[in-house]
Amino acid sequence: MSATDAYTPRRSVLYMPSSNERALEKAKSLPVDGLILDLEDAVAPDAKATARGNACAAAASGDYGHREVTIRVNGLGTEWHDDDLAAACAAGPDGIVVPKVGSADEVRSLVTAMERHGAPDTTRLWAMVETPGAVLGAAELAAAHERLAVLVLGTNDLVKELQARFVPGRAPILTALSHVVLAARAAGVAVLDGVYNDVKDLDGFEDECRQGRDLGFDGKTLIHPGQVEACNATFAPSEDEVEDARGLLAAWEEGAGSGVVTHEGRMVENLHVEVARRVLATHEAVRARS
């Protein structure tokens, strides 16, 4: 994100099972930045049609305030995908999340299908990156079409596909995580980290949030409301970071034309100014949500 880009907070994006009407109602009061109304993994086969109707009604309702509302359809090649996609396009959510997108060609095919089903221009494509092939082709995938707005890491499936293990620190998939972040930044799209599976381990969850933030992710996908608060705090600038950014910009403006500017003993260059402006833009956008 450049200093002039509008920042859309996506610190916390919560999966909600669309077969559960009570959960969809509760989501209206949760302090999340985004929701993924799920028709895929969280929904049993015999509940797919009901979940589809619930998700589309929720997305079209306008009852979720500032929250970005998306629908995760079942994947390409499944018996539910076409009906899911058609219904989601008609509902016009902020985004349609598609699992296991494997290539740039699939991105373009999905966009063509969205246009055929009459999806409004405001409905963007969110592509889940969950396989080794998708990771290796992430640069082409991310740049395949301007309608693609977000890459979402599917870390559980990625670990399975790699025949790796779930370990603290995620060493087996760090290369993949960084590769997808690089691809997203090169293409100018947002990128969300995968879920943390142990909803009772808040310390481990916070560690993984910090790791994702430090790697460059915009936010994290979540599976439980109890994870929202820590995630929001981690992916927002701290008070110290905001104050430092303000001080750096003040020093830059005061020293304009002097050739060398320092702040707190550090030399300040244009790149530092861009970072400081991004911190403040993020802070203002997050504050507007509170």
C-alpha positions in Angstrom: 0.0 0.0 0.0 1.4 3.4 -1.0 0.8 6.4 1.1 -1.9 7.6 -1.2 -3.9 4.3 -1.3 -7.1 3.9 0.7 -6.5 1.4 3.4 -9.1 -1.3 4.1 -8.6 -2.8 7.5 -8.4 -6.6 7.3 -6.7 -7.3 10.6 -9.2 -10.0 11.6 -11.3 -12.0 9.1 -13.5 -14.6 10.8 -14.9 -17.7 9.2 -18.6 -18.3 10.1 -20.5 -21.5 9.3 -23.4 -20.3 7.2 -25.6 -23.3 8.2 -25.6 -21.8 11.8 -28.1 -18.9 11.8 -27.3 -18.1 15.4 -23.6 -17.6 14.5 -24.5 -15.3 11.6 -26.6 -13.2 13.9 -23.8 -13.0 16.5 -21.4 -11.9 13.8 -23.3 -8.6 13.6 -21.9 -7.5 16.9 -18.3 -8.9 16.7 -15.4 -6.3 16.4 -14.0 -8.1 13.3 -12.9 -6.3 10.1 -14.2 -9.0 7.9 -16.4 -12.1 7.7 -16.1 -15.2 5.5 -19.6 -16.7 5.4 -18.6 -20.3 4.8 -20.3 -22.8 2.5 -17.3 -25.1 2.3 -15.5 -26.9 5.1 -17.7 -25.8 8.0 -20.9 -27.1 6.3 -22.0 -30.7 6.0 -23.1 -31.9 2.5 -26.8 -32.2 3.5 -26.8 -28.6 4.8 -25.1 -26.9 1.7 -28.3 -25.6 0.2 -29.6 -24.1 3.5 -26.2 -22.6 4.2 -26.1 -21.0 0.7 -29.5 -19.3 1.3 -28.4 -18.1 4.7 -25.1 -16.7 3.5 -26.6 -14.9 0.5 -29.4 -13.4 2.6 -26.9 -12.2 5.2 -24.6 -10.7 2.6 -27.4 -8.8 0.9 -29.0 -7.6 4.2 -26.7 -4.6 4.9 -26.9 -5.6 8.6 -23.1 -6.0 9.2 -22.1 -2.4 9.3 -18.5 -1.6 8.5 -17.5 -5.3 8.3 -16.4 -6.6 4.9 -18.7 -9.5 4.2 -17.6 -12.3 1.9 -18.9 -15.7 0.9 -16.7 -18.7 0.6 -18.1 -21.0 -2.1 -17.3 -24.6 -2.6 -14.3 -25.2 -4.8 -14.0 -25.6 -8.6 -15.0 -29.1 -9.7 -17.3 -29.8 -6.7 -21.0 -30.5 -7.2 -21.9 -27.3 -5.4 -19.6 -24.8 -6.9 -21.7 -23.5 -9.8 -24.8 -23.0 -7.7 -22.8 -21.4 -5.0 -21.1 -19.0 -7.4 -24.3 -18.0 -9.1 -26.1 -17.3 -5.8 -23.2 -15.4 -4.3 -22.9 -13.2 -7.4 -26.6 -12.4 -7.2 -26.2 -11.5 -3.5 -23.4 -9.1 -4.2 -21.1 -9.5 -1.2 -17.9 -7.5 -0.8 -16.0 -10.6 -1.9 -16.3 -14.2 -3.1 -13.7 -16.5 -1.5 -12.8 -19.5 -3.7 -10.7 -22.3 -2.1 -7.8 -24.0 -3.8 -7.3 -21.6 -6.6 -4.3 -23.1 -8.4 -3.3 -20.9 -11.3 -3.7 -17.6 -13.1 -5.9 -19.3 -15.7 -8.3 -20.4 -12.9 -8.4 -16.8 -11.6 -9.4 -15.6 -15.1 -12.0 -18.3 -15.5 -13.5 -17.4 -12.1 -13.7 -13.7 -13.1 -15.4 -14.6 -16.4 -18.0 -16.7 -14.4 -18.6 -13.9 -12.0 -19.2 -11.5 -14.8 -21.5 -14.0 -16.5 -23.5 -14.3 -13.3 -23.9 -10.6 -13.0 -21.7 -9.9 -9.9 -21.6 -6.2 -9.2 -18.3 -4.5 -9.8 -17.9 -4.0 -6.0 -17.8 -7.8 -5.5 -14.1 -8.8 -5.6 -12.5 -12.2 -5.9 -10.5 -13.6 -3.0 -8.3 -16.5 -3.9 -7.2 -19.1 -1.4 -3.6 -20.4 -1.9 -3.5 -23.9 -0.4 -1.3 -26.1 -2.6 2.4 -26.2 -3.6 1.5 -25.5 -7.2 -0.4 -22.4 -6.2 2.5 -21.1 -4.0 5.0 -21.6 -6.8 2.7 -19.8 -9.3 1.6 -17.1 -6.8 3.2 -14.2 -8.7 1.2 -15.0 -11.9 -1.9 -15.9 -9.9 -1.9 -12.6 -7.9 -1.5 -10.5 -11.1 -4.0 -12.4 -13.2 -6.9 -10.0 -13.1 -7.7 -6.6 -11.5 -10.8 -8.1 -9.9 -8.6 -10.2 -7.6 -8.3 -8.3 -4.4 -7.0 -10.7 -1.7 -4.9 -13.8 -1.4 -5.8 -16.0 1.5 -3.4 -18.6 2.8 -5.0 -22.0 3.5 -2.2 -23.2 5.8 -3.9 -26.4 7.0 -4.2 -27.7 3.5 -0.8 -26.5 2.6 0.8 -28.4 5.5 -1.1 -31.5 4.4 -0.1 -31.2 0.8 3.6 -30.7 1.7 3.4 -33.8 4.0 4.9 -31.5 6.6 4.0 -31.2 10.3 2.2 -28.6 12.4 4.9 -27.2 14.7 5.2 -24.0 16.7 6.9 -21.4 14.6 5.7 -22.9 11.3 9.2 -23.6 10.0 8.0 -26.1 7.4 5.9 -23.4 5.6 7.8 -20.2 6.3 9.3 -20.2 2.7 5.8 -20.6 1.3 4.3 -17.8 3.5 7.0 -15.4 2.5 6.7 -16.3 -1.2 3.0 -15.6 -1.2 3.5 -12.3 0.6 6.1 -11.3 -2.0 3.6 -12.2 -4.8 0.8 -10.2 -3.2 3.0 -7.1 -2.7 4.3 -7.3 -6.3 0.8 -7.4 -7.6 -0.6 -4.8 -5.2 -3.2 -7.1 -3.6 -3.9 -7.8 0.1 -2.8 -11.0 1.7 -4.2 -12.8 4.8 -2.5 -15.4 7.0 -4.1 -18.8 7.6 -5.9 -19.9 10.7 -4.6 -21.0 14.1 -6.3 -24.3 15.1 -6.0 -24.4 18.9 -8.6 -21.9 20.1 -7.7 -22.5 23.7 -4.0 -21.6 23.2 -4.1 -17.8 23.2 -0.4 -17.4 23.8 0.4 -19.5 20.8 -2.1 -17.6 18.8 -0.7 -14.3 19.7 2.8 -15.5 18.8 1.6 -16.6 15.4 -0.2 -13.2 14.9 3.0 -11.4 15.6 4.9 -13.7 13.2 2.3 -13.1 10.4 2.5 -9.3 11.0 6.3 -9.3 10.9 6.2 -11.4 7.7 4.1 -8.7 6.1 0.5 -10.0 6.2 -2.3 -7.6 6.3 -4.2 -9.7 8.8 -5.2 -13.2 9.8 -8.1 -15.5 9.2 -9.8 -16.7 12.3 -12.0 -19.6 13.4 -13.3 -18.4 16.8 -14.6 -15.0 18.1 -12.2 -15.3 21.1 -9.3 -14.7 18.7 -10.5 -11.4 17.4 -9.3 -9.0 20.1 -5.7 -10.1 20.1 -5.6 -10.3 16.4 -6.9 -6.7 16.0 -4.4 -5.4 18.5 -1.5 -7.2 16.8 -2.2 -6.0 13.3 -2.8 -2.4 14.3 0.0 0.1 14.9 0.9 0.4 18.6 0.7 3.7 20.4 4.5 3.9 20.3 4.6 3.2 16.6 2.0 6.0 16.0 3.9 8.5 18.1 7.2 7.6 16.4 5.6 8.0 13.0 4.3 11.5 13.9 7.6 12.6 15.3 9.4 11.3 12.2 7.1 13.2 9.9 7.4 16.4 12.0 11.2 16.1 11.8 11.1 15.5 8.0 8.9 18.6 7.5 11.0 20.8 9.7 14.2 19.7 8.0 12.9 20.0 4.5 15.7 21.3 2.2 18.5 20.7 4.8 19.9 17.6 3.0 20.1 15.4 6.1 17.2 14.8 8.6 17.5 12.8 11.7 14.8 11.6 14.2 15.7 10.0 17.5 19.2 9.6 16.3 18.2 7.8 13.1 18.8 9.2 9.6 15.5 9.7 7.8 15.1 9.1 4.1 12.1 9.1 1.8 11.4 5.4 2.4 11.1 6.0 6.1 8.6 8.8 5.4 6.5 6.5 3.3 6.5 3.9 6.1 5.5 6.5 8.6 2.6 7.8 6.5 1.4 4.2 6.0 1.4 3.7 9.8 -0.7 6.8 10.3 -3.1 5.9 7.5 -3.5 2.5 9.0 -4.0 4.0 12.5 -6.7 6.4 11.2 -8.6 3.7 9.3 -8.6 1.4 12.3 -9.7 4.2 14.6 -12.6 5.0 12.3 -13.8 1.5 12.9 -13.9 1.9 16.7 
